[in-house]
Every structure is written in C-alpha cells, then in structure tokens.
Amino acid sequence: MLRLENITVRFSGLVAVDNLSMIVKDRTIHSLIGPNGAGKTTVFNAISGLVKHDGRIFLDEYELTKLPVHKRVYYGIGRSFQNIIIFKYLTVLQNLMLGIHPHLDYTFFDSVFETSKFSTYERKARLKAIEVADILGIKSILGVYAGTLPYGYQKLIDVGRALMSEPKIILLDEPAAGLTEKESDIFKEKILKIKEAGLTTFLIEHDMRMVFDISDKITVINFGKKIAEGMPNEIVKSPEVISAYLGTEITQP
C-alpha cells in the first residue's frame, strides 16, 4: 500500500528523519512509535508533502514524491492532525461534509443557483457523511453543533472528515492524545472499525496499550532512524526498544 524508500528530512543542520525505509501493507493497522522528538510527525509530514525530503514515496503503484500537497488526497492520502480544527458553529454533519470537497465537481454558479448538478453532489456528500458517521458511531449526533461536544467526539469528527475524502490509507497522528482512558478505549474500537471497513491505518500514538492491542505491525524510530520493526509481540521484547522508549516490557493481553 504505502512504501517509503530512504526518506531523509533535514532542518538546517538537524537530521529529523534519517534514511527511513518501510512498507505499510494494505488493510492493516501499522503503528509508528518512538520517543518525543524521534521524527514521527515529520515522517507523516513527508508523506503529506508538507516538508521537503530526500528519497521516494509510493502509494500503490503511484509515486507521490514530487506531488504538491493538495494533489495527494486524490491518490488516496487522508490525514488527521495532533491539534484538531473543528468548526464549532457547524453541525457534525456539516463538519463531515467539508471533507468530501476533493470529489465535488460543481461550480460557484451551480452552488449559487442550486442547479441539479449541485443538488446531486450535495446528496452524495450527505449520504457519505452518514456512512462515515455510522462507522465511527456518531450517527445519532449528526445534527448537533460540534462545539458543544466533548473533546473525544471532536476527535472522531476530525477523523471522520479525513475519511470523507475516501482515502486508501488514513494517517492518524496521536488520536488518543488528551483523551481519558475510557475515551481512548472507545477510540481504539473505532480504529478497528475503520480496518473492518477495508481501509489501511498508519498510526502515531503514545498510548502503548492501544498500540499493542490493535497493531498488525509496529515500526520504532529514535533520532529519526529505524531501530526496530515487527509484530507487537516482537517489539515488546526488543532490547533496543525497551532501552530507547518503553523502559520496561509491556505485558500483552
């Protein structure tokens, strides 16, 4: 699904990502973990086209390396960010519908005069929003103003908006950050639902219980370099990972 070949990102004299190569397989949950400052979000920014880098990036058979940011969504990249941006005075439905804009094909004239073309695409957007809300378990609050909802629900709206673009792979940057333990457990279930819907998830997360519970594969980086990669039961026992990040072994359920 996603292939990174020798990705290196430099900021002045600092090497934030150092010759990273990895593969995220189709319809899996792949986690990228490591200490703060290890370069995890920079990897996501390279995939998204937000930072310059050496090396090559492929999604399926398409090379994304030189594509501008706004075109990568058309090839199937969806993303949520650490700091969510919610339109508080729009409903959940309206927030979700904003995410489908790459697939809309009507003009300003169509929207002003509400032509049949406009109505067709608006109907498509509503139906897609209902489908996404059903996956995330927020169908019952589609008419609620987003700003009145708890932070955990706002996180789900942010992820839902990324799903609206019909991505092949969704990049989730610390989705459990700021959530209570109960909210984190709920979010974990939603990520598994995304996988059941046939999508690939690439996850950055510091909640190790979540990571080891749901990941099919884990890549660990430290100071921008890959130090380990494998199944959760392999990573949890890796001396390099324990030393650099975990501090102690995590007992898996």
C-alpha positions as CSV (number, residue, x, y, z in Angstrom):
1,M,0.0,0.0,0.0
2,L,2.5,2.7,1.2
3,R,6.2,2.4,0.6
4,L,8.9,4.8,1.8
5,E,12.4,4.5,0.3
6,N,15.4,6.1,2.0
7,I,13.4,9.1,3.3
8,T,15.7,11.7,4.9
9,V,14.4,15.1,6.2
10,R,16.8,17.8,7.3
11,F,16.1,21.1,9.0
12,S,19.2,23.2,8.6
13,G,21.9,21.0,10.3
14,L,19.4,18.7,12.1
15,V,18.6,15.4,10.5
16,A,15.0,14.8,11.7
17,V,14.4,11.6,9.6
18,D,17.5,9.5,8.7
19,N,17.3,7.2,5.7
20,L,14.0,5.6,6.7
21,S,12.6,2.8,4.5
22,M,9.4,0.9,5.4
23,I,6.3,-0.6,3.9
24,V,2.7,-0.3,5.2
25,K,0.6,-3.2,3.9
26,D,-2.9,-3.0,2.6
27,R,-5.8,-3.3,5.1
28,T,-3.6,-3.3,8.2
29,I,-3.0,-1.1,11.2
30,H,0.6,-0.1,11.2
31,S,1.9,2.0,14.1
32,L,4.9,4.3,14.2
33,I,6.3,4.8,17.7
34,G,9.2,6.3,19.4
35,P,10.2,9.0,22.0
36,N,9.2,12.6,21.7
37,G,11.3,14.3,19.0
38,A,12.1,11.0,17.3
39,G,10.7,12.3,14.0
40,K,7.4,10.5,13.8
41,T,5.2,13.5,12.8
42,T,8.0,14.6,10.4
43,V,7.5,11.2,8.6
44,F,3.8,12.0,8.3
45,N,4.6,15.5,7.0
46,A,6.9,14.0,4.4
47,I,4.1,11.6,3.2
48,S,1.7,14.5,3.2
49,G,4.1,16.7,1.2
50,L,4.4,19.3,3.9
51,V,8.2,19.1,4.2
52,K,11.0,18.6,1.7
53,H,12.8,15.3,1.8
54,D,15.3,13.1,0.0
55,G,14.1,9.6,-1.0
56,R,10.9,8.4,-2.7
57,I,7.3,7.7,-1.5
58,F,4.9,5.4,-3.3
59,L,1.2,4.7,-2.7
60,D,0.3,1.5,-4.6
61,E,2.0,1.9,-8.0
62,Y,1.9,5.7,-7.9
63,E,4.9,7.8,-6.9
64,L,3.9,10.8,-4.7
65,T,7.4,12.2,-4.1
66,K,7.0,15.3,-6.2
67,L,3.3,15.8,-6.0
68,P,2.1,19.0,-4.3
69,V,0.2,18.7,-1.1
70,H,-3.3,19.4,-2.5
71,K,-3.0,16.6,-5.1
72,R,-2.0,13.8,-2.7
73,V,-5.6,13.5,-1.5
74,Y,-6.7,12.5,-5.0
75,Y,-4.3,9.5,-4.8
76,G,-5.7,8.3,-1.5
77,I,-4.0,10.0,1.4
78,G,-6.2,11.0,4.3
79,R,-4.9,12.5,7.5
80,S,-5.8,13.8,10.9
81,F,-3.5,16.1,12.9
82,Q,-2.5,16.3,16.6
83,N,-4.2,19.6,17.0
84,I,-7.8,19.3,15.7
85,I,-9.6,22.1,14.0
86,I,-13.4,21.8,14.4
87,F,-15.9,24.3,13.0
88,K,-17.7,24.8,16.3
89,Y,-20.8,26.6,14.9
90,L,-21.4,23.9,12.2
91,T,-23.2,20.7,12.9
92,V,-21.4,17.3,13.0
93,L,-22.9,16.6,9.6
94,Q,-21.7,19.9,8.1
95,N,-18.2,19.3,9.5
96,L,-18.0,15.9,7.9
97,M,-19.3,17.1,4.6
98,L,-16.4,19.5,4.3
99,G,-14.1,16.6,3.9
100,I,-15.6,15.4,0.6
101,H,-14.6,18.5,-1.3
102,P,-11.9,16.7,-3.5
103,H,-14.7,14.7,-5.1
104,L,-17.1,17.6,-5.8
105,D,-17.3,18.8,-9.3
106,Y,-19.7,21.8,-9.4
107,T,-19.0,25.4,-10.0
108,F,-19.8,28.6,-8.0
109,F,-22.6,29.2,-10.4
110,D,-24.1,25.7,-9.6
111,S,-24.0,26.5,-5.8
112,V,-25.5,29.9,-6.1
113,F,-28.4,28.8,-8.2
114,E,-28.6,25.3,-6.7
115,T,-28.6,23.6,-10.0
116,S,-29.4,19.9,-10.4
117,K,-25.7,19.2,-10.5
118,F,-25.2,20.9,-7.2
119,S,-28.1,19.0,-5.6
120,T,-26.7,15.7,-6.9
121,Y,-23.3,16.3,-5.3
122,E,-24.8,17.6,-2.1
123,R,-26.9,14.5,-1.8
124,K,-23.8,12.4,-2.4
125,A,-21.9,14.3,0.4
126,R,-24.8,13.8,2.9
127,L,-25.0,10.1,2.2
128,K,-21.2,9.7,2.5
129,A,-21.3,11.6,5.8
130,I,-24.0,9.3,7.2
131,E,-21.9,6.3,6.1
132,V,-18.8,7.6,7.8
133,A,-20.8,8.6,11.0
134,D,-22.1,5.1,11.1
135,I,-18.6,3.6,11.0
136,L,-17.5,5.9,13.9
137,G,-20.7,5.5,15.9
138,I,-21.7,9.2,15.8
139,K,-24.7,8.9,13.5
140,S,-27.1,9.9,16.4
141,I,-25.4,13.3,16.8
142,L,-25.2,14.5,13.2
143,G,-27.4,17.4,13.9
144,V,-25.6,18.6,17.0
145,Y,-23.3,21.6,16.9
146,A,-19.7,20.3,17.0
147,G,-18.5,22.9,19.6
148,T,-20.9,21.6,22.2
149,L,-19.5,18.1,22.1
150,P,-16.8,16.6,24.4
151,Y,-13.2,16.5,23.1
152,G,-13.4,12.8,22.4
153,Y,-16.3,13.3,20.0
154,Q,-14.5,16.2,18.3
155,K,-11.5,13.9,17.7
156,L,-13.9,11.5,16.0
157,I,-15.3,14.3,13.8
158,D,-11.7,15.1,12.8
159,V,-11.0,11.5,11.8
160,G,-14.4,11.3,10.1
161,R,-13.6,14.4,7.9
162,A,-10.4,12.6,6.7
163,L,-12.5,9.5,5.9
164,M,-14.9,11.6,3.8
165,S,-12.2,12.0,1.1
166,E,-12.4,8.2,0.5
167,P,-8.7,7.6,1.2
168,K,-6.9,4.3,0.6
169,I,-4.8,5.0,3.8
170,I,-5.5,7.3,6.7
171,L,-2.7,8.8,8.8
172,L,-3.7,9.3,12.4
173,D,-1.3,11.5,14.4
174,E,-1.8,10.7,18.1
175,P,-5.6,10.3,18.0
176,A,-5.7,9.3,21.7
177,A,-3.8,12.4,22.9
178,G,-5.9,14.3,25.5
179,L,-8.5,11.5,25.9
180,T,-9.5,9.8,29.1
181,E,-8.9,6.1,29.5
182,K,-12.5,5.3,28.6
183,E,-12.4,7.6,25.6
184,S,-9.2,6.0,24.5
185,D,-10.8,2.6,24.6
186,I,-13.7,3.8,22.6
187,F,-11.3,5.3,20.0
188,K,-9.5,2.0,19.8
189,E,-12.7,0.3,18.8
190,K,-13.3,3.0,16.1
191,I,-9.9,2.4,14.6
192,L,-10.7,-1.3,14.4
193,K,-14.0,-0.4,12.7
194,I,-12.0,1.6,10.1
195,K,-10.0,-1.5,9.4
196,E,-13.1,-3.6,9.1
197,A,-14.4,-1.1,6.5
198,G,-11.4,-2.1,4.3
199,L,-9.1,0.9,5.0
200,T,-5.4,1.0,5.9
201,T,-4.4,2.9,9.0
202,F,-0.9,4.3,9.7
203,L,-0.9,5.4,13.4
204,I,1.4,7.5,15.6
205,E,0.5,7.0,19.2
206,H,2.0,7.2,22.7
207,D,-0.7,5.1,24.3
208,M,1.2,1.8,24.2
209,R,-1.8,-0.2,25.4
210,M,-3.7,0.9,22.3
211,V,-0.7,0.4,20.0
212,F,0.0,-3.2,21.2
213,D,-3.7,-4.1,21.3
214,I,-4.6,-3.1,17.7
215,S,-1.4,-3.0,15.6
216,D,-0.6,-5.6,13.0
217,K,2.9,-4.3,12.7
218,I,5.0,-1.7,14.5
219,T,7.9,0.4,13.4
220,V,10.1,2.1,16.0
221,I,12.3,5.1,15.3
222,N,14.7,7.1,17.5
223,F,16.5,10.2,16.5
224,G,15.0,9.7,13.0
225,K,16.4,6.2,12.5
226,K,14.5,3.0,12.5
227,I,15.7,0.8,15.4
228,A,13.1,-2.0,15.2
229,E,10.2,-3.3,13.2
230,G,7.9,-6.3,13.6
231,M,4.8,-7.8,15.2
232,P,3.7,-6.4,18.6
233,N,4.9,-9.5,20.4
234,E,8.4,-9.0,18.9
235,I,8.6,-5.3,19.5
236,V,7.6,-5.5,23.1
237,K,10.6,-7.8,23.8
238,S,13.2,-5.8,21.8
239,P,16.1,-4.7,24.0
240,E,16.7,-1.7,21.7
241,V,13.1,-0.5,22.0
242,I,12.9,-1.2,25.8
243,S,16.1,0.9,26.2
244,A,15.2,3.7,23.9
245,Y,11.5,4.1,24.6
246,L,9.4,1.6,26.6
247,G,11.6,1.5,29.7
248,T,10.1,-1.9,30.6
249,E,8.4,-4.8,29.0
250,I,4.6,-4.4,28.4
251,T,2.6,-7.5,29.2
252,Q,0.3,-8.2,26.3
253,P,-3.2,-9.4,26.9
